[in-house]
């Protein structure tokens, strides 16, 4: 298998392979352009997102700067996804994001990992695992989602949390490592209804 084929198969591979670097570099040009658009160039931003990303649903917005290993080519967004400033996607594998997901500033979604054994790390090798984020998830500022993680729909990931294992649906998860602290409840709904103008 080529290094590119190993990468796609989720095996340990060399990310410095010439074929991989050549393809990866082609995606970086669009990302550079996106990050240098003026705030008022919203139509151009939308067009570039559609071109850059693996999929981009209706009404998505990613504030610049946006960082992505593959320029977002392996990032698949549903509808009405919003990402605040500084979203970092290590998109060496696929990242699937449902609809109406919100990312606070400086969130990191990392699909890449490196071997535990020093001999393999010395060679610069890595492996990748897909990330899955369900509909209507809110990921707070500075949170980090590690390779292979799934987050269930409607859940909230607290600011600064590091998600090292799957998170179920309809919970608030916080901490390092992030743990589901409680279910989202009627009390949350009642409390927030009082705040509606």
Backbone bond lengths (Angstrom), bond angles and torsions (degrees), N, CA, C in turn:
res aa  C-N    CA-C-N  psi(-1)  N-CA   C-N-CA  omega(-1)  CA-C   N-CA-C  phi
1 X - - - 1.455 - - 1.528 110.02 -
2 X 1.321 116.04 145.10 1.463 119.50 173.98 1.527 108.82 -74.57
3 X 1.339 116.09 165.33 1.459 120.01 177.83 1.537 110.70 -61.98
4 X 1.322 116.60 -36.15 1.470 121.12 177.86 1.529 110.44 -63.63
5 X 1.317 116.73 -43.05 1.468 121.00 178.32 1.535 111.10 -65.17
6 X 1.335 116.64 -38.94 1.457 120.42 176.17 1.534 110.29 -62.56
7 X 1.333 116.73 -42.26 1.455 121.54 178.32 1.525 110.40 -58.33
8 X 1.329 116.85 -48.80 1.461 122.08 -177.78 1.533 111.76 -65.72
9 X 1.324 116.97 -28.41 1.468 121.67 -178.58 1.530 112.81 -85.76
10 X 1.342 117.79 -0.85 1.460 120.59 179.90 1.511 113.92 77.37
11 X 1.325 116.86 18.60 1.468 121.73 -179.98 1.531 109.90 -91.53
12 X 1.321 117.17 171.00 1.457 121.44 174.11 1.527 108.02 -72.46
13 X 1.325 116.26 132.29 1.461 121.17 -174.48 1.525 110.01 -148.88
14 X 1.327 115.14 173.65 1.459 122.49 179.53 1.528 109.63 -99.75
15 X 1.357 118.94 106.58 1.457 120.77 -179.28 1.527 113.34 -70.19
16 X 1.338 116.68 -10.82 1.459 120.46 177.52 1.518 113.50 -89.15
17 X 1.328 116.69 7.59 1.465 121.55 178.86 1.527 109.85 -59.37
18 X 1.330 115.87 139.51 1.474 121.57 -175.37 1.529 112.45 -58.89
19 X 1.328 117.42 -43.53 1.471 120.92 179.66 1.526 110.90 -61.75
20 X 1.323 116.14 -42.60 1.466 120.69 -179.81 1.522 110.42 -65.87
21 X 1.322 117.54 -47.50 1.455 120.98 -177.84 1.524 111.80 -62.54
22 X 1.321 116.87 -36.50 1.463 120.24 179.52 1.525 110.89 -64.24
23 X 1.323 116.42 -46.77 1.471 119.36 179.95 1.521 110.66 -67.92
24 X 1.306 116.62 -43.34 1.459 120.79 -179.17 1.528 110.89 -60.05
25 X 1.302 116.68 -41.86 1.469 121.26 -179.68 1.513 113.38 -60.75
26 X 1.319 117.20 -33.71 1.469 119.90 -178.68 1.527 111.37 -64.87
27 X 1.336 117.97 -30.22 1.465 121.54 179.32 1.528 112.22 -77.15
28 X 1.307 117.20 -24.83 1.459 121.05 -177.21 1.532 112.95 -67.86
29 X 1.329 117.34 -27.00 1.466 120.70 179.59 1.524 111.49 -61.34
30 X 1.334 117.13 -45.31 1.464 121.07 179.91 1.528 110.48 -66.36
31 X 1.322 116.80 -39.57 1.458 120.97 178.81 1.530 110.41 -62.18
32 X 1.316 116.76 -42.45 1.466 121.34 177.50 1.529 110.26 -59.04
33 X 1.323 115.90 -46.31 1.467 119.91 179.56 1.529 110.61 -61.33
34 X 1.322 116.96 -44.46 1.466 121.57 -179.17 1.529 110.93 -58.18
35 X 1.319 116.31 -45.68 1.463 120.80 -177.05 1.518 113.64 -70.66
36 X 1.318 117.71 -11.18 1.467 120.72 -178.98 1.521 113.32 -110.70
37 X 1.319 116.86 11.14 1.463 119.70 175.64 1.526 110.21 -76.09
38 X 1.327 115.43 151.85 1.463 120.58 176.26 1.534 108.74 -76.19
39 X 1.336 117.27 153.92 1.463 120.36 -178.84 1.529 114.09 -54.52
40 X 1.316 117.44 -34.66 1.470 119.87 -177.38 1.531 113.84 -78.26
41 X 1.310 118.02 -4.81 1.464 120.58 -177.97 1.535 111.27 -87.23
42 X 1.324 116.08 54.41 1.466 121.04 -174.07 1.530 112.50 -67.28
43 X 1.321 117.98 -36.33 1.469 119.40 179.38 1.520 110.94 -65.73
44 X 1.318 116.97 -41.04 1.466 120.92 178.44 1.531 110.48 -66.55
45 X 1.328 116.81 -37.66 1.469 120.65 177.35 1.530 110.20 -60.40
46 X 1.335 116.35 -46.49 1.467 119.96 -179.93 1.525 111.10 -61.77
47 X 1.326 116.20 -42.88 1.467 120.31 -179.80 1.526 110.88 -63.54
48 X 1.332 116.52 -41.37 1.464 119.79 179.67 1.527 111.66 -67.83
49 X 1.339 117.52 -39.88 1.461 119.28 177.43 1.520 110.71 -58.72
50 X 1.327 116.10 -43.83 1.479 120.27 179.41 1.526 111.05 -61.55
51 X 1.326 116.22 -34.36 1.468 121.13 -178.24 1.536 111.96 -81.21
52 X 1.331 116.81 -37.55 1.460 122.18 -174.53 1.523 113.40 -76.79
53 X 1.326 115.54 -44.38 1.462 120.03 -168.92 1.521 111.91 -83.15
54 X 1.329 115.29 157.15 1.459 120.40 175.48 1.511 110.91 -60.38
55 X 1.341 116.99 -38.52 1.463 123.73 173.30 1.515 107.11 -157.48
56 X 1.313 115.67 144.75 1.464 121.22 -179.60 1.514 107.98 -143.63
57 X 1.330 116.42 108.67 1.454 121.42 -178.85 1.518 112.40 -71.58
58 X 1.302 114.67 -170.84 1.463 122.75 -178.54 1.522 110.71 -71.98
59 X 1.331 116.11 139.43 1.454 122.36 170.84 1.512 116.32 68.37
60 X 1.322 118.48 27.83 1.472 121.18 179.21 1.527 110.73 -86.18
61 X 1.322 116.26 148.55 1.465 121.35 177.37 1.523 109.40 -143.93
62 X 1.324 115.35 133.10 1.465 122.34 173.87 1.519 106.89 -126.10
63 X 1.321 116.28 116.96 1.459 120.40 179.69 1.532 109.81 -72.25
64 X 1.331 115.76 141.45 1.463 120.51 174.55 1.538 108.41 -82.60
65 X 1.329 118.05 145.85 1.458 125.74 3.81 1.534 112.67 -81.11
66 X 1.318 113.31 146.37 1.460 123.38 178.31 1.521 105.99 -123.02
67 X 1.327 117.17 130.58 1.462 121.83 -176.89 1.524 109.75 -117.30
68 X 1.334 116.66 133.98 1.465 120.31 -179.92 1.523 109.86 -155.31
69 X 1.329 116.54 128.62 1.470 121.18 179.19 1.519 112.49 -54.26
70 X 1.330 115.26 -42.82 1.459 120.97 -177.81 1.522 110.57 -109.99
71 X 1.328 116.89 25.78 1.452 120.75 177.91 1.513 113.60 64.36
72 X 1.333 117.18 15.52 1.456 121.08 -178.50 1.521 113.96 89.75
73 X 1.318 117.64 6.17 1.470 120.88 -177.43 1.525 112.72 -62.02
74 X 1.328 117.03 -23.73 1.463 120.99 -179.96 1.532 111.64 -108.87
75 X 1.336 115.91 21.58 1.464 122.42 178.35 1.528 108.46 -107.94
76 X 1.327 116.58 124.57 1.469 122.15 -175.16 1.527 108.34 -120.34
77 X 1.336 116.61 110.79 1.456 122.20 -176.05 1.517 111.46 -105.72
78 X 1.332 116.13 139.22 1.455 121.49 170.32 1.522 109.77 -76.50
79 X 1.326 117.77 -152.48 1.464 122.63 -179.35 1.528 111.25 -88.84
80 X 1.330 115.41 148.37 1.468 123.92 171.83 1.521 113.42 54.89
81 X 1.313 116.29 43.34 1.465 121.60 173.68 1.526 107.40 -86.41
82 X 1.320 116.57 135.12 1.469 120.97 176.91 1.520 109.42 -124.86
83 X 1.333 115.94 129.15 1.463 122.25 176.13 1.522 109.10 -122.73
84 X 1.312 116.25 122.97 1.449 121.68 178.10 1.534 109.98 -73.44
85 X 1.326 116.52 -178.58 1.460 122.93 -174.14 1.529 112.37 -55.99
86 X 1.330 116.34 142.36 1.455 121.91 169.73 1.516 116.59 80.73
87 X 1.346 117.99 19.43 1.468 118.97 175.46 1.526 108.97 -60.53
88 X 1.338 116.24 129.85 1.461 121.90 176.74 1.515 108.69 -117.76
89 X 1.330 116.55 121.45 1.456 120.64 175.27 1.524 108.82 -118.43
90 X 1.311 114.91 116.75 1.459 120.97 173.37 1.526 103.60 -88.27
91 X 1.328 114.74 83.06 1.475 121.11 -168.98 1.526 112.63 -95.26
92 X 1.336 115.20 49.06 1.463 119.42 174.07 1.530 110.42 -71.82
93 X 1.336 116.59 -25.84 1.465 122.90 169.44 1.522 106.77 -117.04
94 X 1.325 117.24 -179.09 1.461 120.95 -176.62 1.524 111.75 -79.58
95 X 1.341 114.73 144.70 1.457 122.88 174.46 1.520 106.32 -123.91
96 X 1.330 116.43 116.14 1.463 122.53 -177.72 1.525 108.61 -105.96
97 X 1.338 116.16 119.67 1.456 122.18 -177.07 1.527 107.87 -120.25
98 X 1.331 116.86 126.37 1.454 121.61 -179.95 1.518 112.74 -71.28
99 X 1.312 116.69 -168.90 1.466 122.87 -179.39 1.525 111.11 -85.29
100 X 1.334 114.59 152.61 1.466 123.94 177.05 1.531 112.99 57.24
101 X 1.308 115.79 36.25 1.470 121.71 175.77 1.527 107.95 -90.18
102 X 1.328 115.91 141.90 1.462 121.35 178.58 1.526 109.75 -123.72
103 X 1.336 114.41 134.08 1.461 121.84 177.11 1.523 108.58 -115.23
104 X 1.332 117.02 127.05 1.454 120.44 172.86 1.522 110.06 -70.85
105 X 1.341 116.82 177.07 1.463 119.37 179.34 1.527 112.09 -64.47
106 X 1.313 115.03 145.28 1.469 124.18 172.02 1.526 114.35 60.75
107 X 1.320 115.86 39.08 1.469 121.40 172.42 1.528 108.68 -82.46
108 X 1.331 116.93 143.64 1.462 122.38 176.95 1.522 109.66 -120.44
109 X 1.340 115.58 129.10 1.464 123.13 173.38 1.522 106.20 -114.77
110 X 1.321 117.58 107.32 1.463 121.59 -172.44 1.527 110.87 -112.84
111 X 1.326 116.45 111.58 1.470 119.81 177.86 1.520 112.56 -89.60
112 X 1.319 118.46 -13.08 1.466 121.83 -174.05 1.519 111.79 -96.35
113 X 1.324 115.35 141.95 1.449 122.66 173.52 1.516 109.65 -134.65
114 X 1.297 115.89 166.24 1.471 120.84 179.91 1.525 109.22 -122.57
115 X 1.330 116.79 151.29 1.463 120.36 -178.09 1.530 112.04 -58.95
116 X 1.312 115.32 150.22 1.466 121.65 176.46 1.525 110.17 -73.37
117 X 1.328 117.17 -36.43 1.470 120.27 -175.95 1.530 110.70 -73.50
118 X 1.336 117.11 128.58 1.458 121.43 -175.67 1.529 114.12 -58.30
119 X 1.327 117.34 -35.10 1.472 119.86 -177.09 1.527 111.73 -61.58
120 X 1.336 116.75 -38.30 1.467 119.99 178.12 1.525 111.48 -74.98
121 X 1.337 116.67 -37.27 1.471 119.47 177.93 1.514 110.93 -64.35
122 X 1.337 116.90 -36.87 1.471 120.62 178.42 1.518 111.63 -57.34
123 X 1.320 116.01 -29.90 1.466 120.96 -179.59 1.526 111.98 -82.98
124 X 1.344 117.39 -1.71 1.460 121.05 178.21 1.517 113.93 76.07
125 X 1.330 116.77 22.94 1.465 120.38 -175.81 1.529 111.32 -82.76
126 X 1.322 116.08 159.05 1.457 121.43 176.48 1.521 110.42 -150.53
127 X 1.339 115.16 173.64 1.462 122.41 173.46 1.519 106.87 -139.49
128 X 1.326 117.95 164.31 1.454 122.28 -176.44 1.519 110.72 -133.46
129 X 1.340 115.81 148.76 1.459 122.16 175.81 1.525 108.69 -137.09
130 X 1.326 117.12 135.70 1.463 122.57 179.69 1.525 111.38 -62.87
131 X 1.324 115.60 151.50 1.469 124.03 173.21 1.523 107.95 -115.12
132 X 1.342 116.58 140.07 1.471 122.76 178.66 1.530 108.54 -126.98
133 X 1.321 116.28 125.48 1.468 121.93 177.99 1.524 107.48 -124.48
134 X 1.341 116.13 122.62 1.463 121.61 -176.14 1.516 113.68 -74.35
135 X 1.324 115.85 174.47 1.465 122.82 179.40 1.530 110.98 -60.27
136 X 1.335 114.83 146.59 1.462 123.36 168.07 1.529 113.39 61.46
137 X 1.318 116.75 31.63 1.472 121.73 176.11 1.526 108.73 -88.51
138 X 1.313 116.76 144.62 1.462 122.54 173.19 1.521 107.31 -118.63
139 X 1.331 115.71 122.67 1.463 121.63 178.89 1.523 107.88 -112.36
140 X 1.327 116.20 116.17 1.455 122.03 -173.44 1.521 113.84 -71.64
141 X 1.317 114.86 166.08 1.465 123.72 -175.62 1.524 111.86 -52.79
142 X 1.324 114.82 134.31 1.457 121.32 173.41 1.514 115.73 73.88
143 X 1.322 118.15 6.19 1.463 120.01 178.42 1.525 110.56 -69.69
144 X 1.319 115.95 152.34 1.461 122.56 179.00 1.523 108.32 -125.50
145 X 1.332 116.36 126.84 1.457 122.84 178.54 1.526 107.16 -109.85
146 X 1.321 117.80 121.22 1.458 122.67 -173.88 1.535 112.23 -87.74
147 X 1.337 117.05 169.06 1.471 121.03 -176.05 1.525 113.08 -57.63
148 X 1.340 114.99 140.72 1.452 121.79 173.06 1.517 115.74 80.09
149 X 1.319 118.11 6.26 1.466 122.20 -174.74 1.529 111.10 -82.64
150 X 1.345 115.27 144.27 1.465 122.81 169.83 1.521 107.92 -119.99
151 X 1.332 116.04 135.87 1.464 122.22 176.75 1.525 107.08 -119.75
152 X 1.332 116.97 123.36 1.450 122.22 -176.63 1.513 113.26 -71.46
153 X 1.322 115.85 157.18 1.473 122.03 -176.20 1.524 111.35 -58.41
154 X 1.329 114.12 149.38 1.470 124.84 175.29 1.524 114.62 70.26
155 X 1.314 119.58 1.40 1.461 120.38 -177.43 1.523 111.62 -81.15
156 X 1.338 114.54 160.17 1.459 123.12 178.10 1.519 107.51 -119.94
157 X 1.340 115.53 131.26 1.464 121.64 174.93 1.522 106.90 -108.20
158 X 1.312 116.84 117.96 1.463 121.23 -175.74 1.520 113.23 -64.10
159 X 1.323 115.22 152.27 1.462 121.70 179.53 1.522 110.33 -55.09
160 X 1.324 115.79 137.58 1.457 122.18 177.03 1.510 115.51 77.03
161 X 1.314 117.73 1.32 1.469 120.53 -178.68 1.527 111.10 -72.88
162 X 1.315 115.40 150.95 1.463 121.53 174.03 1.524 107.19 -116.92
163 X 1.329 115.74 114.84 1.464 121.20 -173.53 1.520 108.64 -93.84
164 X 1.338 115.74 109.07 1.461 122.09 -175.24 1.533 112.35 -108.26
165 X 1.328 116.92 -6.56 1.472 120.89 177.55 1.528 108.69 -148.46
166 X 1.322 117.30 164.68 1.459 122.15 -175.86 1.529 111.20 -58.60
167 X 1.349 114.93 146.90 1.462 122.81 178.18 1.526 107.59 -117.20
168 X 1.336 118.28 129.85 1.463 120.13 -178.48 1.533 112.43 -72.75
169 X 1.327 116.01 177.92 1.462 122.93 177.78 1.530 110.27 -71.60
170 X 1.347 115.03 153.03 1.469 122.84 166.22 1.527 115.13 59.15
171 X 1.340 116.52 39.81 1.467 119.52 177.31 1.521 110.43 -131.61
172 X 1.328 114.73 162.07 1.459 122.46 168.99 1.523 106.15 -102.51
173 X 1.335 116.32 121.23 1.468 121.55 -179.29 1.521 109.09 -119.60
174 X 1.321 116.55 133.32 1.466 121.21 -178.57 1.522 109.71 -142.73
175 X 1.334 114.99 160.94 1.454 120.88 169.99 1.511 114.99 107.56
176 X 1.334 113.11 -178.59 1.457 121.89 178.70 1.534 107.79 -135.72
177 X 1.339 116.31 101.45 1.461 127.04 -0.38 1.524 111.27 -75.38
178 X 1.335 115.83 153.92 1.464 120.67 -178.55 1.523 110.13 -64.52
179 X 1.335 115.05 136.47 1.461 121.76 176.13 1.516 108.55 -130.29
180 X 1.324 115.60 146.02 1.462 120.16 174.52 1.529 107.50 -68.71
181 X 1.333 116.61 113.28 1.463 121.48 -176.72 1.527 112.08 -86.01
182 X 1.360 114.86 -35.03 1.462 118.62 -178.30 1.515 109.42 -167.70
183 X 1.318 114.71 162.52 1.465 120.41 174.48 1.521 109.53 -78.19
184 X 1.314 116.82 151.53 1.461 121.78 170.39 1.526 106.30 -73.16
185 X 1.341 117.22 130.81 1.465 120.44 -167.06 1.526 113.17 -127.33
186 X 1.342 115.20 176.10 1.462 121.70 173.93 1.520 110.71 -63.36
187 X 1.335 117.06 -30.04 1.467 119.93 177.65 1.520 111.00 -62.40
188 X 1.345 116.81 -38.91 1.467 120.35 176.21 1.526 110.00 -61.53
189 X 1.322 116.27 -45.66 1.463 121.17 -179.10 1.523 110.77 -61.70
190 X 1.331 117.45 -46.44 1.470 121.53 -178.68 1.526 110.74 -63.41
191 X 1.324 117.24 -44.53 1.461 121.48 -179.80 1.526 111.27 -60.76
192 X 1.335 115.91 -41.94 1.459 119.79 -177.34 1.522 112.39 -76.94
193 X 1.322 117.74 -28.52 1.465 119.69 176.48 1.520 111.53 -62.16
194 X 1.336 117.33 -31.55 1.461 121.76 178.05 1.525 112.16 -66.51
195 X 1.324 115.94 -22.65 1.472 120.28 -177.96 1.528 112.62 -88.91
196 X 1.324 117.35 -9.49 1.465 120.00 -178.36 1.517 108.80 -73.75
197 X 1.370 116.23 128.70 1.460 123.71 -177.39 1.472 112.57 -57.54
